[in-house]
């Protein structure tokens, strides 16, 4: 056996070790790992410092941008709320009893042109303590019933110079009534709101109008004092928006173009004012000084840099210590590998040379790899043999424990190769015998129902599981059978069959089928007898109407007979249909229309009827009221729509609209006849037929009926098919 030195020499010769690599292999591993860790740590720290600083600045700017956007939303809500408070303040002023008493005590004359100004809140205005909790408008004006300004309260004790405020138009008062209204007066936007006072008879007595200019003071009152560096401005809605007003005119004066502020400010949060009415689109814009943002960013980055300057050396020292620990573990592992080689493989003990222990460990590993691979193959082969044996034993245990017939038969010779305990309990010891001679009876050759051909593809390969049911000819019991082709242990393809006894279930199924057939026959007989009874009633009504021929009462009997015929026709269709639950509506309508043609003596050459109800099937509880409704409407058209044998058309359409509307069906019956008079109300008419249509639609079908009088008469009915529970 070669020594470790010989093996190392051969490996070095094969790999062509260079002098540099030979030198590195002689340098201790611990020293190399500490130096590499230190150099990599310093390089990584420098790169991360550059990347982290740039990334932190970018992240901080994004977070600041998001924060300003959120703050802008809060400012916009505060502004909307402050503007809404103008209207609420006006409502509270007018609702005060002191205000109505004051208005009732005043006697304004049309000749009096003088407008009275107040520097302190007048008697008709709210107390200052209440105003402070709501909103203090710049101007509060009191208008008489004619809309003339009579009294004005000015918070700054100044006089109104704008003529629009001194002489508000009716349009202004209309737009600002019961809401805040933003408009532009003398190049300055105002919030206007008005609230009228009516006497008990609904007559206008006076109007309160509040007006506040949207200026710097207004923004401070609405939003409050902002943090240093933060700005808020209202801008116009243009392609190149300009500042209308800001909370700091010295930094952001009106008229400044927003697009020119990109180098000095971060601009975000452009939200539109959305409360009340406005003649102009106004956007709210949030800004922060880039100088302020850079100060905050540099502060955060400096803090992070200080922390990294402390953490980086600590990490370098930590990893260096870890490398020392790892290299010492490698040295111990090298010694253990040497001991393993000596004790397990019988190699001579050799003194570990100086140098790179990892390199020596690699060489020892190469030496052990071949022998370990050979041992692994031996162990693998033994394990596979053991696994096959255990699997075979487990499979036999499972198959013998099944309460089902399980056997394997050769597909050519039909020899039984395996039968489980359950199979042998029924048919005896049958392994080695022919299947059609032992598990079937009365067979002179292979069974004509054998499934062998169904288990193979045209290429002769297994095709999958074939399931079927069969009554065994040996014991007469029914089985649910699953056959498949499998490869046997010797490589040939055989048939494996698993048959589960289902005799009791088969007997139960036959009993259920017989019972169901009896019920179907009985139900058809019921429909047939109901139809016959209704036809008897119809015949009796026909006889009675014949006795009343020429008298008005005969018409009542005839109409009743037609209604009974419509209901009997439903039972006739169900009796002759394959389904006892639902009726083909198209076929039913055509039969019903034919009977009405015969009754009224109308010719299809004069009156054409089109039916569109394909693929519509209804239950009996829905088909009967629908048939009665169609009977009444078509009868009404035949009797009245086409006088003097006039030609015409009748259309009957039933559509399923459940996928597009809240109703299930839409029934339309229309004609192009003379039409129903405009003054006739189908719910108030004396006609029993129209009353029946509305009652059946609204009460039984829970639907709606609509009468259209365009180019004749059209009844449009929407309804939902009732969902009935099972009836005992």
C-alpha positions as CSV (number, residue, x, y, z in Angstrom):
1,X,0.0,0.0,0.0
2,X,1.4,3.4,-1.0
3,X,2.3,5.9,1.7
4,X,0.6,9.3,2.0
5,X,3.8,11.0,0.7
6,X,3.8,8.8,-2.4
7,X,0.2,9.6,-3.1
8,X,0.8,13.4,-2.6
9,X,3.7,13.3,-4.9
10,X,1.7,11.5,-7.6
11,X,-1.2,14.0,-7.2
12,X,1.2,17.0,-7.4
13,X,2.7,15.6,-10.6
14,X,-0.7,14.9,-12.1
15,X,-2.0,18.4,-11.4
16,X,1.2,20.2,-12.3
17,X,1.7,22.1,-9.0
18,X,3.5,25.4,-9.6
19,X,6.2,26.9,-7.2
20,X,3.7,29.6,-6.1
21,X,1.1,27.1,-5.3
22,X,3.7,25.0,-3.5
23,X,4.7,28.0,-1.4
24,X,1.0,28.8,-0.6
25,X,0.4,25.2,0.5
26,X,3.3,25.5,3.0
27,X,2.0,28.7,4.6
28,X,-0.1,27.9,7.7
29,X,-3.9,28.0,7.0
30,X,-4.7,30.2,10.0
31,X,-2.4,33.0,8.9
32,X,-3.8,32.9,5.3
33,X,-7.4,33.0,6.5
34,X,-6.8,35.9,8.9
35,X,-5.1,38.0,6.2
36,X,-7.8,37.2,3.6
37,X,-10.6,37.9,6.0
38,X,-9.1,41.3,7.0
39,X,-8.5,42.4,3.3
40,X,-11.9,41.3,2.2
41,X,-13.5,43.0,5.2
42,X,-11.8,46.3,4.4
43,X,-12.8,46.2,0.7
44,X,-16.3,45.2,1.5
45,X,-16.7,48.0,4.1
46,X,-15.5,50.6,1.5
47,X,-17.9,49.4,-1.1
48,X,-20.8,49.1,1.3
49,X,-20.1,52.6,2.6
50,X,-20.5,54.0,-0.9
51,X,-23.5,52.0,-1.8
52,X,-25.3,52.4,1.6
53,X,-24.9,56.2,1.6
54,X,-26.4,56.5,-1.9
55,X,-29.1,54.0,-1.1
56,X,-30.0,55.7,2.2
57,X,-30.3,59.0,0.5
58,X,-32.6,57.6,-2.1
59,X,-34.7,55.8,0.4
60,X,-34.9,58.8,2.7
61,X,-36.1,61.0,-0.3
62,X,-38.7,58.4,-1.2
63,X,-40.0,58.1,2.4
64,X,-40.0,61.9,2.7
65,X,-41.9,62.1,-0.5
66,X,-44.5,59.6,0.8
67,X,-44.7,61.4,4.1
68,X,-45.4,64.7,2.3
69,X,-48.0,63.0,0.2
70,X,-49.8,61.6,3.3
71,X,-49.5,65.1,5.0
72,X,-50.9,66.7,1.8
73,X,-54.0,64.4,2.1
74,X,-54.5,65.5,5.7
75,X,-54.1,69.1,4.7
76,X,-56.6,68.7,1.9
77,X,-59.1,67.1,4.4
78,X,-58.5,69.9,6.9
79,X,-59.1,72.5,4.1
80,X,-62.3,70.7,2.9
81,X,-63.5,70.5,6.5
82,X,-62.8,74.2,7.2
83,X,-64.7,75.2,4.1
84,X,-67.5,72.9,5.1
85,X,-67.6,74.6,8.5
86,X,-68.6,77.9,6.7
87,X,-71.9,76.3,5.6
88,X,-72.4,74.7,9.1
89,X,-71.8,78.0,10.7
90,X,-74.4,79.6,8.5
91,X,-76.9,76.9,9.3
92,X,-76.3,77.3,13.1
93,X,-76.7,81.1,12.8
94,X,-80.1,80.8,11.0
95,X,-81.3,78.1,13.3
96,X,-80.9,80.4,16.4
97,X,-84.0,81.8,17.9
98,X,-82.2,85.1,18.4
99,X,-81.6,85.4,14.7
100,X,-85.3,84.9,13.8
101,X,-86.4,87.3,16.5
102,X,-84.0,89.9,15.2
103,X,-85.2,89.5,11.6
104,X,-88.8,89.7,12.7
105,X,-88.1,92.9,14.6
106,X,-86.6,94.6,11.6
107,X,-88.7,96.7,9.2
108,X,-86.5,97.3,6.2
109,X,-87.9,99.7,3.6
110,X,-87.0,99.6,-0.1
111,X,-86.0,103.3,0.1
112,X,-83.4,102.6,2.7
113,X,-80.0,102.2,0.9
114,X,-77.7,102.4,3.8
115,X,-75.7,99.3,4.8
116,X,-74.9,99.0,8.4
117,X,-71.4,97.7,9.4
118,X,-70.3,96.0,12.7
119,X,-66.9,95.7,14.1
120,X,-68.1,93.4,16.8
121,X,-70.5,90.4,16.3
122,X,-74.0,91.8,16.1
123,X,-77.1,90.4,17.9
124,X,-78.1,88.2,15.0
125,X,-74.6,86.6,14.8
126,X,-73.3,83.8,17.1
127,X,-71.2,84.7,20.2
128,X,-67.4,84.8,19.6
129,X,-66.9,81.8,21.8
130,X,-69.2,79.7,19.6
131,X,-67.6,81.1,16.4
132,X,-64.2,80.1,17.5
133,X,-65.3,76.5,17.9
134,X,-66.7,76.6,14.3
135,X,-65.2,79.1,11.9
136,X,-64.8,82.9,12.0
137,X,-65.7,84.2,8.5
138,X,-64.1,87.5,7.3
139,X,-67.5,88.9,6.4
140,X,-71.0,88.0,7.6
141,X,-73.8,89.8,5.7
142,X,-77.5,89.9,6.4
143,X,-79.8,90.2,3.4
144,X,-83.5,91.0,3.4
145,X,-86.2,89.0,1.6
146,X,-85.4,90.8,-1.7
147,X,-81.7,89.8,-1.6
148,X,-80.4,93.3,-0.6
149,X,-77.5,93.6,1.8
150,X,-78.6,95.3,5.0
151,X,-76.0,94.6,7.6
152,X,-72.4,93.5,7.5
153,X,-70.0,92.2,10.1
154,X,-66.3,92.6,9.3
155,X,-63.9,90.7,11.5
156,X,-61.1,93.2,10.6
157,X,-63.4,96.2,10.8
158,X,-62.9,97.0,7.1
159,X,-65.5,97.7,4.5
160,X,-66.3,95.5,1.5
161,X,-65.0,96.9,-1.7
162,X,-66.2,94.2,-4.1
163,X,-69.5,95.0,-5.6
164,X,-70.3,91.3,-6.0
165,X,-70.4,90.9,-2.2
166,X,-72.4,94.1,-1.7
167,X,-74.9,93.2,-4.5
168,X,-74.9,89.3,-4.7
169,X,-76.8,88.0,-7.7
170,X,-79.5,85.4,-7.5
171,X,-77.2,82.9,-9.2
172,X,-74.6,83.4,-6.5
173,X,-77.2,82.8,-3.7
174,X,-78.4,79.7,-5.5
175,X,-74.9,78.2,-5.9
176,X,-73.9,79.0,-2.3
177,X,-77.2,77.9,-0.7
178,X,-76.8,74.9,1.6
179,X,-73.2,74.4,0.5
180,X,-69.9,76.3,0.3
181,X,-69.2,78.0,-3.1
182,X,-65.7,79.0,-4.2
183,X,-65.5,81.9,-6.7
184,X,-63.0,84.5,-7.8
185,X,-63.5,88.2,-7.0
186,X,-61.0,90.9,-7.9
187,X,-58.2,88.3,-8.6
188,X,-58.8,86.7,-5.1
189,X,-60.7,83.5,-4.4
190,X,-63.5,83.6,-1.9
191,X,-65.5,81.0,0.0
192,X,-69.1,81.9,-0.1
193,X,-72.0,80.2,1.7
194,X,-75.6,81.3,2.3
195,X,-78.5,80.0,4.3
196,X,-82.1,81.3,4.0
197,X,-84.7,81.9,6.7
198,X,-88.3,81.0,5.9
199,X,-91.4,81.9,7.9
200,X,-93.9,79.1,8.9
201,X,-95.7,79.6,5.5
202,X,-92.5,79.0,3.5
203,X,-91.9,82.6,2.6
204,X,-88.3,83.9,2.5
205,X,-87.6,86.4,5.3
206,X,-83.9,86.9,5.2
207,X,-80.6,85.3,4.2
208,X,-77.2,85.0,5.9
209,X,-74.2,85.0,3.6
210,X,-70.7,84.3,4.9
211,X,-67.6,85.3,2.8
212,X,-63.9,84.6,3.5
213,X,-61.1,85.4,1.1
214,X,-58.7,82.4,0.6
215,X,-55.5,84.1,1.6
216,X,-52.5,83.4,3.8
217,X,-54.6,83.9,7.0
218,X,-57.3,81.6,5.6
219,X,-54.8,78.8,5.0
220,X,-53.2,79.2,8.5
221,X,-56.7,79.0,10.1
222,X,-57.7,75.9,8.1
223,X,-54.4,73.9,8.4
224,X,-52.4,75.5,11.2
225,X,-48.8,76.5,11.5
226,X,-46.5,74.2,9.4
227,X,-43.1,72.8,10.4
228,X,-40.1,74.8,9.3
229,X,-39.3,74.0,5.6
230,X,-42.8,72.8,4.9
231,X,-45.1,74.8,2.6
232,X,-48.6,74.5,1.3
233,X,-50.1,76.3,-1.7
234,X,-53.2,76.5,-3.8
235,X,-52.5,76.4,-7.5
236,X,-54.7,76.9,-10.6
237,X,-55.6,73.9,-12.8
238,X,-53.5,74.6,-15.9
239,X,-50.9,72.8,-17.9
240,X,-48.3,75.1,-16.3
241,X,-49.9,75.7,-12.9
242,X,-49.1,78.9,-10.9
243,X,-49.5,79.7,-7.2
244,X,-52.7,81.4,-6.2
245,X,-52.0,81.6,-2.5
246,X,-49.5,80.0,-0.1
247,X,-49.1,79.9,3.6
248,X,-45.9,81.9,3.3
249,X,-45.9,84.7,0.7
250,X,-42.4,85.8,1.4
251,X,-41.0,82.3,0.4
252,X,-43.7,81.4,-2.2
253,X,-45.4,84.5,-3.5
254,X,-48.6,84.3,-5.7
255,X,-47.9,83.9,-9.4
256,X,-44.9,81.6,-9.0
257,X,-44.8,78.8,-11.6
258,X,-44.8,75.3,-9.9
259,X,-42.5,73.9,-12.7
260,X,-39.8,76.5,-11.7
261,X,-39.6,75.2,-8.1
262,X,-38.1,71.8,-8.9
263,X,-34.5,72.8,-8.0
264,X,-35.5,74.4,-4.7
265,X,-38.4,72.3,-3.4
266,X,-39.8,68.7,-3.4
267,X,-43.3,69.1,-4.9
268,X,-45.9,66.4,-4.3
269,X,-49.4,65.8,-3.1
270,X,-51.4,67.5,-5.8
271,X,-55.0,66.9,-4.6
272,X,-58.0,68.7,-5.9
273,X,-60.4,70.6,-3.7
274,X,-63.5,68.4,-3.7
275,X,-66.1,69.8,-1.3
276,X,-69.0,72.0,-2.3
277,X,-69.2,73.9,-5.6
278,X,-66.5,75.9,-7.3
279,X,-66.2,77.9,-10.5
280,X,-62.5,77.1,-10.9
281,X,-60.5,73.9,-10.5
282,X,-58.0,74.4,-7.6
283,X,-55.3,72.0,-6.6
284,X,-53.6,71.8,-3.2
285,X,-49.8,71.3,-3.5
286,X,-47.4,70.3,-0.7
287,X,-43.7,71.3,-0.8
288,X,-40.6,71.0,1.3
289,X,-37.4,72.8,0.9
290,X,-34.6,70.7,-0.7
291,X,-32.1,72.4,1.6
292,X,-34.1,71.2,4.6
293,X,-34.5,67.7,3.1
294,X,-30.7,67.6,2.5
295,X,-30.0,68.6,6.1
296,X,-32.2,65.8,7.4
297,X,-30.7,63.3,4.9
298,X,-27.1,64.2,5.8
299,X,-28.0,63.8,9.5
300,X,-29.3,60.3,9.0
301,X,-26.4,59.3,6.7
302,X,-23.8,60.6,9.2
303,X,-25.4,58.7,12.0
304,X,-25.4,55.5,9.9
305,X,-21.7,56.1,8.9
306,X,-20.7,56.5,12.5
307,X,-22.4,53.2,13.4
308,X,-20.8,51.4,10.4
309,X,-17.4,52.7,11.3
310,X,-17.8,51.0,14.7
311,X,-19.6,47.8,13.4
312,X,-17.2,47.1,10.5
313,X,-14.0,46.6,12.5
314,X,-16.0,44.5,15.0
315,X,-17.3,42.3,12.3
316,X,-13.8,41.9,10.8
317,X,-12.3,40.9,14.2
318,X,-15.2,38.6,14.7
319,X,-14.8,36.8,11.4
320,X,-11.1,36.6,11.9
321,X,-11.7,34.9,15.2
322,X,-14.1,32.6,13.5
323,X,-11.5,31.7,10.9
324,X,-9.0,30.9,13.6
325,X,-11.6,28.6,15.2
326,X,-12.4,27.0,11.9
327,X,-8.8,26.3,10.9
328,X,-8.1,24.7,14.3
329,X,-11.2,22.5,13.8
330,X,-9.7,21.6,10.4
331,X,-6.4,20.6,12.0
332,X,-8.3,18.4,14.5
333,X,-10.3,16.9,11.6
334,X,-7.1,16.2,9.8
335,X,-5.8,14.2,12.7
336,X,-9.1,12.3,13.0
337,X,-9.0,11.5,9.3
338,X,-5.5,10.1,9.8
339,X,-6.7,8.0,12.8
340,X,-9.7,6.8,10.7
341,X,-7.4,5.8,7.8
342,X,-5.2,3.8,10.2
343,X,-8.0,2.1,12.3
344,X,-10.5,1.4,9.5
345,X,-8.5,1.1,6.3
346,X,-5.3,-0.3,7.8
347,X,-3.0,2.6,6.7
348,X,0.3,3.3,8.5
349,X,0.3,6.2,10.9
350,X,2.2,9.2,9.5
351,X,3.3,12.4,11.1
352,X,1.3,15.4,9.9
353,X,3.6,17.7,7.9
354,X,3.7,21.4,8.4
355,X,1.7,23.7,6.1
356,X,-1.8,24.1,4.9
357,X,-3.9,21.5,6.8
358,X,-6.8,22.0,4.4
359,X,-4.6,20.9,1.5
360,X,-3.5,17.8,3.4
361,X,-7.1,17.0,4.3
362,X,-8.0,17.3,0.6
363,X,-5.3,14.8,-0.3
364,X,-6.4,12.3,2.4
365,X,-10.0,12.7,1.2
366,X,-9.0,11.8,-2.4
367,X,-7.4,8.6,-1.0
368,X,-10.5,7.6,0.9
369,X,-13.0,8.4,-1.8
370,X,-12.5,5.3,-3.9
371,X,-12.8,2.9,-1.0
372,X,-15.8,4.7,0.4
373,X,-17.5,4.6,-3.0
374,X,-16.9,0.8,-3.2
375,X,-18.3,0.3,0.3
376,X,-21.3,2.4,-0.5
377,X,-22.2,0.3,-3.6
378,X,-22.0,-2.9,-1.5
379,X,-24.3,-1.3,1.2
380,X,-26.7,0.0,-1.4
381,X,-27.0,-3.4,-3.0
382,X,-27.7,-5.0,0.3
383,X,-30.2,-2.4,1.2
384,X,-32.1,-2.8,-2.2
385,X,-32.3,-6.5,-1.7
386,X,-33.7,-6.0,1.8
387,X,-36.1,-3.4,0.6
388,X,-37.5,-5.6,-2.2
389,X,-37.9,-8.5,0.2
390,X,-39.7,-6.3,2.8
391,X,-41.9,-4.7,0.1
392,X,-42.9,-8.1,-1.3
393,X,-43.8,-9.2,2.2
394,X,-45.8,-6.1,2.9
395,X,-47.6,-6.3,-0.4
396,X,-48.6,-9.9,0.3
397,X,-49.8,-8.9,3.7
398,X,-51.9,-6.1,2.3
399,X,-53.4,-8.2,-0.6
400,X,-54.2,-11.2,1.8
401,X,-55.9,-8.8,4.2
402,X,-58.2,-7.3,1.5
403,X,-61.9,-8.4,1.6
404,X,-61.9,-8.6,-2.2
405,X,-61.0,-11.1,-4.9
406,X,-57.4,-10.4,-6.0
407,X,-55.7,-12.6,-8.5
408,X,-53.0,-12.4,-11.3
409,X,-53.4,-14.4,-14.5
410,X,-51.2,-14.9,-17.5
411,X,-52.8,-13.1,-20.5
412,X,-51.8,-15.8,-23.0
413,X,-52.2,-19.1,-21.1
414,X,-54.8,-17.8,-18.5
415,X,-52.8,-19.6,-15.8
416,X,-53.4,-18.2,-12.3
417,X,-50.1,-17.0,-10.9
418,X,-51.4,-15.5,-7.6
419,X,-54.6,-15.6,-5.6
420,X,-55.0,-13.9,-2.2
421,X,-56.6,-15.6,0.9
422,X,-60.0,-14.1,0.2
423,X,-60.0,-15.6,-3.3
424,X,-58.9,-19.0,-2.1
425,X,-61.6,-19.0,0.6
426,X,-64.2,-18.8,-2.2
427,X,-62.7,-20.8,-5.0
428,X,-60.1,-23.0,-3.1
429,X,-56.4,-23.5,-3.9
430,X,-56.4,-22.3,-7.5
431,X,-52.8,-21.0,-8.1
432,X,-51.3,-22.8,-11.1
433,X,-54.7,-23.6,-12.6
434,X,-56.7,-22.0,-15.5
435,X,-58.8,-19.0,-14.6
436,X,-61.9,-19.8,-16.8
437,X,-62.0,-23.3,-15.5
438,X,-61.9,-22.4,-11.8
439,X,-63.4,-19.0,-11.1
440,X,-66.2,-19.3,-13.7
441,X,-68.6,-22.2,-14.5
442,X,-70.0,-23.5,-17.7
443,X,-67.1,-22.3,-19.8
444,X,-65.6,-24.5,-22.6
445,X,-62.9,-22.0,-23.4
446,X,-61.6,-18.5,-22.5
447,X,-64.5,-16.3,-21.4
448,X,-66.0,-14.2,-24.2
449,X,-66.3,-11.3,-21.6
450,X,-62.5,-11.4,-20.8
451,X,-61.0,-7.9,-20.5
452,X,-57.5,-8.8,-21.8
453,X,-57.8,-7.0,-25.1
454,X,-59.0,-3.8,-23.3
455,X,-55.9,-3.6,-21.1
456,X,-53.3,-3.2,-23.8
457,X,-52.4,-0.5,-26.3
458,X,-52.0,-1.3,-30.0
459,X,-48.3,-1.5,-29.3
460,X,-48.9,-4.2,-26.6
461,X,-48.2,-1.9,-23.6
462,X,-50.4,-1.6,-20.5
463,X,-53.1,1.1,-21.1
464,X,-54.5,1.7,-17.7
465,X,-57.3,0.6,-15.4
466,X,-60.5,-0.9,-16.9
467,X,-63.5,-1.0,-14.6
468,X,-66.7,-2.9,-15.1
469,X,-69.5,-4.8,-13.2
470,X,-70.2,-8.5,-13.6
471,X,-72.3,-11.2,-12.1
472,X,-70.0,-14.2,-11.5
473,X,-71.2,-17.4,-13.1
474,X,-69.7,-19.6,-10.3
475,X,-71.5,-18.1,-7.3
476,X,-74.0,-15.7,-8.9
477,X,-72.8,-12.7,-6.9
478,X,-72.2,-9.2,-8.4
479,X,-68.7,-7.7,-8.4
480,X,-67.2,-4.2,-9.1
481,X,-64.1,-5.1,-11.0
482,X,-60.9,-3.2,-11.7
483,X,-58.5,-4.8,-14.2
484,X,-55.1,-3.7,-15.3
485,X,-52.1,-5.0,-17.2
486,X,-48.8,-5.1,-15.2
487,X,-45.3,-6.6,-15.7
488,X,-44.7,-9.7,-13.7
489,X,-41.4,-10.5,-11.9
490,X,-40.2,-12.4,-14.9
491,X,-40.9,-9.5,-17.3
492,X,-44.1,-10.9,-19.0
493,X,-47.3,-8.8,-19.1
494,X,-50.1,-10.3,-17.0
495,X,-53.6,-9.3,-15.9
496,X,-54.3,-8.3,-12.3
497,X,-57.9,-8.2,-11.2
498,X,-59.4,-6.7,-8.0
499,X,-63.1,-7.6,-7.6
500,X,-65.2,-6.1,-4.8
501,X,-68.5,-7.8,-3.8
502,X,-71.4,-5.4,-4.6
503,X,-74.3,-7.8,-4.5
504,X,-76.2,-6.0,-1.7
505,X,-75.7,-2.6,-3.3
506,X,-76.9,-4.0,-6.7
507,X,-80.0,-5.4,-5.1
508,X,-80.7,-2.0,-3.5
509,X,-80.2,-0.2,-6.7
510,X,-82.7,-2.5,-8.5
511,X,-85.2,-1.9,-5.8
512,X,-84.8,1.9,-6.1
513,X,-85.1,1.7,-9.9
514,X,-88.3,-0.3,-9.6
515,X,-89.7,2.1,-7.0
516,X,-88.8,5.1,-9.2
517,X,-90.4,3.6,-12.3
518,X,-93.6,2.9,-10.3
519,X,-93.7,6.5,-9.1
520,X,-93.1,7.9,-12.6
521,X,-96.0,5.7,-13.9
522,X,-98.2,6.9,-11.1
523,X,-97.3,10.6,-11.6
524,X,-98.0,10.3,-15.4
525,X,-101.4,8.7,-14.6
526,X,-102.1,11.6,-12.2
527,X,-101.3,14.2,-15.0
528,X,-103.4,12.2,-17.4
529,X,-106.4,12.0,-15.1
530,X,-106.1,15.7,-14.2
531,X,-106.1,16.5,-17.9
532,X,-109.1,14.3,-18.5
533,X,-111.0,15.9,-15.6
534,X,-110.3,19.3,-16.9
535,X,-111.4,18.3,-20.3
536,X,-114.7,17.0,-18.7
537,X,-115.1,20.4,-17.0
538,X,-114.3,22.1,-20.4
539,X,-117.0,20.0,-22.1
540,X,-119.5,20.8,-19.5
541,X,-118.8,24.5,-19.9
542,X,-119.1,24.1,-23.6
543,X,-122.5,22.4,-23.3
544,X,-123.7,25.2,-20.9
545,X,-122.5,27.9,-23.2
546,X,-124.3,26.2,-26.1
547,X,-127.5,26.5,-24.1
548,X,-126.8,30.2,-23.5
549,X,-126.0,30.9,-27.1
550,X,-126.7,34.5,-28.1
551,X,-126.7,35.6,-24.5
552,X,-123.8,37.6,-22.8
553,X,-123.3,34.9,-20.2
554,X,-122.2,32.5,-22.9
555,X,-119.0,34.5,-23.4
556,X,-118.1,34.0,-19.7
557,X,-118.4,30.3,-20.0
558,X,-116.3,30.3,-23.2
559,X,-113.5,32.3,-21.6
560,X,-113.6,30.0,-18.6
561,X,-113.4,27.0,-20.9
562,X,-110.3,28.5,-22.6
563,X,-108.6,29.0,-19.3
564,X,-109.3,25.4,-18.2
565,X,-108.0,24.2,-21.6
566,X,-104.8,26.2,-21.0
567,X,-104.3,24.5,-17.7
568,X,-105.2,21.1,-19.0
569,X,-102.7,21.5,-21.8
570,X,-99.9,21.8,-19.2
571,X,-100.8,18.4,-17.8
572,X,-101.1,16.9,-21.3
573,X,-97.6,18.1,-22.2
574,X,-96.1,16.8,-18.9
575,X,-97.9,13.4,-19.5
576,X,-96.4,13.0,-23.0
577,X,-93.0,14.5,-22.0
578,X,-89.9,12.6,-20.9
579,X,-89.6,15.0,-18.0
580,X,-92.3,15.0,-15.4
581,X,-91.0,18.2,-13.7
582,X,-90.6,20.7,-16.5
583,X,-92.5,21.6,-19.7
584,X,-91.1,22.7,-23.1
585,X,-92.7,26.2,-23.2
586,X,-92.3,26.7,-27.0
587,X,-94.2,23.6,-27.8
588,X,-96.8,24.4,-25.2
589,X,-97.4,28.0,-26.5
590,X,-97.8,26.7,-30.1
591,X,-100.4,24.2,-29.0
592,X,-102.2,26.8,-27.0
593,X,-102.3,29.3,-29.9
594,X,-103.6,26.6,-32.3
595,X,-106.5,25.9,-29.9
596,X,-107.3,29.6,-29.7
597,X,-107.3,29.9,-33.5
598,X,-109.8,27.0,-33.7
599,X,-112.0,28.5,-30.9
600,X,-112.2,32.0,-32.4
601,X,-112.4,30.8,-36.0
602,X,-109.4,32.9,-37.0
603,X,-107.3,32.0,-40.0
604,X,-103.5,32.0,-39.9
605,X,-103.7,33.6,-43.3
606,X,-105.1,36.8,-41.7
607,X,-103.3,36.7,-38.4
608,X,-99.8,35.4,-38.2
609,X,-98.4,34.3,-34.8
610,X,-94.6,34.1,-34.1
611,X,-93.4,32.3,-31.0
612,X,-89.8,32.7,-29.7
613,X,-89.3,30.5,-26.6
614,X,-86.6,28.0,-27.7
615,X,-84.8,26.2,-24.9
616,X,-87.2,27.5,-22.2
617,X,-88.4,24.8,-19.8
618,X,-90.6,25.7,-16.8
619,X,-92.0,23.8,-13.9
620,X,-95.7,23.2,-13.6
621,X,-96.2,25.9,-10.9
622,X,-94.8,28.5,-13.3
623,X,-96.1,27.1,-16.6
624,X,-99.8,27.2,-15.5
625,X,-99.9,31.0,-14.6
626,X,-97.8,31.8,-17.7
627,X,-100.2,29.8,-19.9
628,X,-103.2,31.6,-18.4
629,X,-101.5,35.0,-19.0
630,X,-100.7,34.1,-22.6
631,X,-104.3,32.7,-23.1
632,X,-105.8,36.0,-21.9
633,X,-103.5,38.3,-23.9
634,X,-103.7,36.3,-27.2
635,X,-107.5,36.0,-26.8
636,X,-107.7,39.7,-26.2
637,X,-105.7,40.4,-29.4
638,X,-107.8,38.0,-31.5
639,X,-111.1,39.5,-30.2
640,X,-110.3,43.2,-30.3
641,X,-107.1,44.0,-32.1
642,X,-108.1,43.2,-35.6
643,X,-111.8,44.2,-36.3
644,X,-113.5,43.5,-39.6
645,X,-111.1,40.5,-40.4
646,X,-108.1,42.9,-40.6
647,X,-104.7,41.3,-41.2
648,X,-102.2,41.5,-38.4
649,X,-99.4,39.9,-36.4
650,X,-99.1,38.6,-32.9
651,X,-95.7,38.0,-31.3
652,X,-95.0,35.9,-28.2
653,X,-91.5,35.9,-26.9
654,X,-90.0,34.4,-23.7
655,X,-86.3,35.1,-22.9
656,X,-84.1,34.0,-20.1
657,X,-82.5,37.2,-18.7
658,X,-81.2,35.8,-15.4
659,X,-77.6,36.5,-16.3
660,X,-78.1,40.2,-17.0
661,X,-81.0,41.3,-14.8
662,X,-82.5,40.7,-11.4
663,X,-85.4,38.8,-13.1
664,X,-85.3,35.2,-14.4
665,X,-87.5,35.7,-17.4
666,X,-89.1,38.3,-19.7
667,X,-92.4,37.4,-21.4
668,X,-93.5,39.8,-24.2
669,X,-96.9,39.5,-25.9
670,X,-97.5,42.1,-28.6
671,X,-99.7,42.8,-31.6
672,X,-99.9,45.5,-34.3
673,X,-103.6,46.0,-34.0
674,X,-105.8,48.9,-33.0
675,X,-104.3,49.1,-29.5
676,X,-105.8,49.7,-26.1
677,X,-107.2,53.2,-25.4
678,X,-104.9,55.6,-23.6
679,X,-107.4,56.3,-20.8
680,X,-107.7,52.6,-19.8
681,X,-105.9,51.4,-16.7
682,X,-105.4,47.7,-16.8
683,X,-105.5,47.5,-12.9
684,X,-108.8,49.4,-12.7
685,X,-110.6,47.9,-15.8
686,X,-113.7,45.8,-15.4
687,X,-112.2,43.2,-17.8
688,X,-111.7,39.9,-15.9
689,X,-109.0,38.9,-18.4
690,X,-106.8,41.9,-17.7
691,X,-107.4,41.6,-14.0
692,X,-106.4,38.0,-14.2
693,X,-103.1,39.0,-16.0
694,X,-102.1,41.5,-13.4
695,X,-103.1,39.3,-10.4
696,X,-101.3,36.2,-11.8
697,X,-98.1,38.3,-12.5
698,X,-97.9,40.3,-9.3
699,X,-99.2,37.8,-6.8
700,X,-98.4,34.3,-8.1
701,X,-95.3,35.0,-10.1
702,X,-94.2,37.9,-7.9
703,X,-93.3,39.9,-11.0
704,X,-94.2,43.1,-12.8
705,X,-96.4,43.9,-15.8
706,X,-95.9,46.8,-18.2
707,X,-98.2,48.0,-21.0
708,X,-96.7,49.7,-24.0
709,X,-98.9,51.4,-26.7
710,X,-96.4,51.9,-29.5
711,X,-97.7,50.7,-32.9
712,X,-100.3,48.5,-31.3
713,X,-100.2,46.8,-27.9
714,X,-97.3,45.2,-26.1
715,X,-97.4,43.6,-22.6
716,X,-94.0,43.1,-21.1
717,X,-93.8,40.9,-18.0
718,X,-90.8,40.2,-15.8
719,X,-90.8,37.5,-13.1
720,X,-88.6,35.1,-11.1
721,X,-89.4,31.4,-11.3
722,X,-90.4,30.4,-7.7
723,X,-88.0,28.0,-6.0
724,X,-90.3,25.5,-4.2
725,X,-89.2,23.2,-1.4
726,X,-89.8,19.4,-1.6
727,X,-93.4,18.7,-0.7
728,X,-94.3,15.8,1.5
